[in-house]
């Protein structure tokens, strides 16, 4: 492999920075889609939804369905569902089975999964 000159190294660095910036902008513009095509909220949107009362805190939603969840919660996302905000929960059971549950983020009721 031939050594890269100073101009080549600067050009390579500029390309890496440009690609990183473009990917960061793309991530901000495009909402994350969860299971079932839900558009999941980012951290700032989640905090605002809980603070203004549009959604229950995650702990309250988990408490409401705790008797239906057996295993370890490995991921929780607050997303826009078909009928409003929902928590999409990924649970790993003790036998290794992965289950996804959807909990209404306003009422705390199970609306999908199991």
N, C-alpha and C positions, 0 to 999 in steps of 0.2 A: 504494500500500500504506500503510495507516495505521500510525503509530508504535505500538510495543508499550510499554505502561506498565511500571512497575517490578514490579507484581504479576504481570503477564502474562509478563514475562521470567523471573521466579523460577519460575513454574509450568512454563514451557517447559523451563527448566534441570532442574527436578525430574523431568519426564517423560523427558528424555534420559538422566538418570542411572538412572532406574528401568528403562528399556528396555535400557540397556547391562548392568546388573546381571543382568537376567533372561536375556539372551543368554549371558552368561558362565556362569551357573549351568547353563543348558541344555547348553552345550558340555562342561561337566565331567560331567554326568550321562549324556549320550548318547555312546557310543563312536563314533569315526570309522569308517565302513565303507569299506574299500578295494575294489579290483576283486574280483569274485567273491563279494562279501558278507563278506569277512574283517573282523573287528573289530580295528582297529589299536590298538596300545598308545600311550600318551602317553609323554613323555620320562622321567618317573619310573619307569614300569613297564618301559620298555626298558632303562634303566640297571640296575634290579633283576634283570631276567631274564638279562642278560649277566653281572652280578657273581655271581649265585648258580649260574651254570653251566647255566641252563635254555636258553640260546641262545648260539650262537657270536657273536663280534664280527662286525660287518658286513664288516670287512676280510678275515676268515677265510672268510666265506661267498662273498665276491667272488673270492677267490683260488681257491676250489674250483671255480668255474664260469667262470673267466676265459677259457678257450679257447672257450667257447660264446657269450660276449658280444663283439660287435663294434660299437663305437660308444661313446657317452658316457653314463654313468650320470647321469640327470637327477633321479631321485627314488628313495628307498629307504625302505620302511616295514616295521616288524616287526609282524606281525599274528597273530591266533589263526586258524589254518586248521582244516580238518575233522579233521586228524590231529595237531594240535599247532601249535607256533609256526612261522611261515614268514616269510621276507623277500619282499616284493612289490617287484620292481625295475622301474623304467621306464627304458628305454634308447632313446636317439636315435641311429640309425645314420647313417653318413656320407652316405647318399642321402636322408636326411630321414624315413625310416620310423621310427615309434614302435613299440617292442616291449615287452610286459610279461612278465616272467619271475617264476616263483615258486620260491624256493629253500627247502628244508627248513632251518630255523634251528638244528637240532640236529646233523644229519649233514652239511650243506653240499652236498646233492645237488639237482640240478634236478628239480622235481616238476611243473612246468607252464610253458607258454609255448613259444616257438619253433615 
